[in-house]
Amino acid sequence: LVGCSNGQIKLCDINGRLLRCIEGLHSLCVKSIVPLPDNKHVLSSDSTIRLFDVATNEVLRNFHHHKETVSGFALLADGRRFASASFDGTVALVEHGLLLQP
């Protein structure tokens, strides 16, 4: 998964070959992308963090915890929560709310 400055997310194989381009989820530069442990869902961010289904591109949830662009985020070891930071100087600890099946 690669975030692009035009808001696209590119899904590539292990050799870097483009498999498909995901459009319409973000309008700004995609700063961070984190796959969830089920490998079916992804968190991505510009000024909003979005949880989406990789197979359908369906946005399942939007997280609006920051007033400015999200500078980065990381999934916690439990796989249910993430921590995010923003250029507005705030940090958030959030549960994504998805029940993941191993």
N, C-alpha and C positions, 0 to 999 in steps of 0.2 A: 504494500500500500504506500502510495506516494502522494503527498499533498502538493497542490500547485497554486501559483500566485493568482490564477484566474478563478479559483474556487472549485476546480475539478479535483477529483481523487482518482488516481490511476492504480488499477490492480494489475500487478505484474507477476510473472512466474519467478522461480528461483534464479533464472538466468537473466532476469531483467526485461524479458519480452513482455510487451503490453498485451494483457488479456482482454481488458475492457476499461472504458473510461466512465466514471460515475459523475454525472452532471446534475446541477439543480439543487444540491444540498446546501451549498454555501455560495455567497456572493463575493466574499473577500478571500484573501490568501488563507489557505488551510495550513495552520501552524503546527498542529499535532494530530496524530492518528494512533489509536490504540485498539487492537483487536481484543475482544473479550475471550475468556478461556474456552467458550464453546465453539470458537472459530466460525460462528454464524452471524455475530453482531459486532459492531465497531462503534467506538466513540471517536468523533472528529470535531475539530474546533476552528472557528475564526473568532468572531466576537461572541458567538453562541456555541455551546457544546451540544452536539446532536448524537443521539443513539439511533443507529439504523441497522436494518437487516441487509446483509451483503448480497443475498440472493435476489431480493426484490427492490432494493434501494429505498424501501419504505422507512420514513422517519418515525420511530416509535416514541421518542420523547425529546424535547428541547429543554436545555438547562440554561437559565438566564441568571447566573449568580454574580456576574461582573458587569460593570458599566462600560469598560473598554475591552479591547482585544485580549483574548486569552493568550498568555505568553507560553503556557505549557501545562500539561497535566500528566498524571501517572495513575495507573490502576494499582490499588493496594493489593497485598498478597491474598486477601480473602476473595478477590475477584468480584465483590459486590459493591465496592465503593471506589471512588477516585478522589484524588486531591487535585485542585486546579489553582493556578495563579494567573493574575492579570496585570496588564500595564497600568491599571488604576491603583495598584498597590495592595489589592485584596487577595486573600487565599480562602478557598472553600473546600470543605470535606463533604462529599455528597454520595448518597446511595443511589445507584442507577435504577433500582426498582425491578430489574428483570430477574425472573427465577430461571437460573441456568441449569440445564441438565448436562451432566458430564458425558 
